[in-house]
Amino acid sequence: MGAQVADIGGAKSDQELKEAMVTACQILGNEGVTEAAFNVSVRLPGGRMMAHPITSPTLVTVENILTYEPGAKMNDYKAHPVLYAARPDIGAIVHTHPPYTIAFGTLGEEFKPIHHYGAPFHGKISTYESPGQTKSEDRAGDIARALGTGCALLQQGHGVITVGKDLKEAMLLTLYLEESFKILAITRQMGGKPKELSLQESEMISQQILKQRSQDKAWAHYADKLRINAGRPAYADRISSLRSVTA
């Protein structure tokens, strides 16, 4: 059975998914992981794929997001259809250029988590060492094989591909991965060797972090930061204002 349609906050229609994708792209930009380039796609029923144009995350709109039919020829997004075909469990794909993630990807080290939000990546990160963009079916196939059954693929000196069961999870895993490498870098600057989580600890913690309630809370948090930066009332401010009116 293939992956189900990505479901963000109850989104079921293509229109609702487009609105969710706009929010996801803006979150990625707001959190500073999309410098230079990025792309996001969502699997749809019947082998279709939804993707935004190659542009700034601030310029992605509901109107310019496209839906591609199975087998459609695309100049961009070469790896995405191949990854969906190889992994029926993948519902969404995020490719970004996060600075701490890129830096770690050049070290040739195996990642071992040292804090909770690194736990989902324990034993699930691989590296694709061939430089350059994915411009051919052959390279797309190589990327799919390199990712294997993992959730993140470090493209050495380039960026990262992160996958999830839906758009929400793929977006959050991208942010959690960058946070993990940032904390690791800070810890190393302090000197000494950080204590690593065991695989058993990581598996237990991952279940807590990736449960739906936790993902919904995290999505709401990052979306609310967007409203604050845009000068719109944040959730807490709206609730406070409502209480003052109804008091």
N, C-alpha and C positions, 0 to 999 in steps of 0.2 A: 504493500500500500504506500502511495506517495505521501509527501508531507501535506498537511492541511494548509488551507489559506492562512496567512499570518493574521493574527487577531490582536489588535491594539485597542484596548478599552472597549471591546465589544464591536469593533469595526468588522463588517462583513462585506459590504459592497466595495467595488473598485474605487468609488469616490471617497469613501471613508479611509481606505488604505492610502490613497493619494494624500489626503490630509495628514495622516499619520506619518507618511514619508517626509512631507515638508517639515513637520515638527522634528523628526529624527535628524534630518540634515542640518537644521538650525541648531539643534543641541550639539551635534558633533562640531560645528563651527564655533559655537559659544564656548565649548570646553577645550578648544585649541588643538584638536587632533587632525585637522584637515588642511594644514598648510600645504600649498603648492597644488595638490590635487586630491580627489577622493571620488568614490562612487558607491552607490547603494542600490541593491535590487531586492525584489520580493518575488517568491514563487507564487504563481496563481494556478488554479485548476486547469486541467487540460494541457499541461506543458507550456502554458504562457508565462511570461516574465514581465514584471513592471520595473521600470528604471527611470531615473531622472537624466536630463542632458548633462554633458560634461561642462560644468560651470561652477561658480562659487556656491557654497551652501546657502548663502543669503539670497541667491537668485533662483533657487528651485521653487516652483509654484505648482499648484494643482493643475494649471493649464498646460505646463510644458513637460509634465511627466507622461511617458509613453508606455503602452502595453505592446509587447512583442509576441507574435504568434510563434508556435514551435517551428524551428528550422529557419527563422528569419535571419537574413544576413545583416550583421552589425559591424560597423567599423570599430566600435568600442565594446567593452564588456565581453571580451573574448572568453575569459575564464569562467564567467558566471554560468552560462548554460551547461558547460562541461561539468562543473561542480554539482549542479543540480541533478544532472543525469547520473553522476557517480554516487551521490549521497541522497537517497530519498528522504532522509531525516532532516535535511537542511531546508528551512523555510525562508531564510533571508541571508544575504551576504553583504558585508561592509568592508570596503578597502579604504584605508587612510594612511597618512604619513605622520604618525605621532613621534615627536623627537626622542623621548626616552626609549620607546620601543625600537626605533631605528638604531639607536646607539647600542642597545643590548644585542641586536641582531648581527652586529659586526664582530662580536667577541668570540663567537663560536662556542658558547657555553650552553650547558643544559640548564634550563630554568628550574629552580626549586623555590616554592613560595615561602615567604617569611611573614605574611599577614593574611588575614581572612579572605580578602578579595583577590588574592592570587591563587587561592585554593582550586578554583575551577580549571586552572591551566596546568595543574600538576600532571606531568606525563602526556599532555595534550597539545604541546607546541612543537612544531617542526620548522625547519629552515629550508628555504629554496635559495640556493647559492648562485644561480645564474643571473647576472645583472641584466637590466633592461626591462622594457614593458612587455606585456603579453600581446603580441601582435599576430600570433599564428595559432592554429588548432593544435599543432604539436606542442607548443609551449603551454597551452591551456591544459593539455593532457598531462604534461609533466607536473604542473602545479597541483592538479587534482590528486595525482599519485603521491606527491610530497605531503599534502595535507593529510592523506589517509583518513583515519577515523577521528582525528583531532578537531579542536575548535579554533585554532589559530595557526597561521603560517607566516613566519617572518621571511620577508623578501629582502635578502641581504643588501643593505645600502639603499633600499627603496622604500619599503613600508610594510604593511601587514594586511593580510586577509583574515577576517574574523567571521565565523558562521554561527548561526543559532537556529533554534526551532521556529522562530518568527522574528519580525523586525525588532521588536522590543529587546529580545534577548541578544541578538547580534549587535545592536547598538550599545547595550549596557556592557557586554563582554569587551567591546573595543575600549570603552572608558576604564573598565576595571583592569585591563591589561596594561594600559599606559600608567595608571596609578601604581600598579605593582612594580613596574620597572623604575618609576620615580622614587618610590619608597626604598627600593633596593639600592639605588644610587646614593640616596641620602644616608642610608645606614652604612654603606661602605666608606663614605666620607668621614663618618664618626670613628672609624677604625675598628679593628676586631672583626670577628666572624659572626654574622647574624645567625640566630637559631632558626633552623628550617622546620617547616611542618612536615610530618611524616605523611606518607600516602594515605594511610588510614584516617589521619586527622583531616587531610584535605577532602577526602570523599565525604566525611561527615559534614564538614563545614559547607561544602558545595551544595549539598541538599538544602541547607538553610538559606544560602544566598540566592539560589536559583528557583526556590519555590515561588509560585505565582504571586503571592501576597508581597514578597520582598521585591520582586521585579516591578510590580505595580507601584509600590511606594517609591522606588528609585526613579522610575519614569516620571512620576508626578513631581519629584524633587527637581530633576533637571529641567523639566518643562516650566516649572515655576521660576527657575532662575532666568529663563528666557524672558518671561513677563517682567521681571524686575529690571533686567538690562534694557528692555524696550520702553521702560517708563510706565508700564501698566501695573496696576495693583497686584501684588503677590497674594497668594491664598490667605495668609494670616491677616493681611491688611483688609482684604475683602470681608473676612469673617468679623473682624473688629468693627468695620464700618456698618455691617449688617446689624450687629448687636446694638450699636449706638442708635440706629434708626428704630429698631423694634423695642428698645427698652422703654 
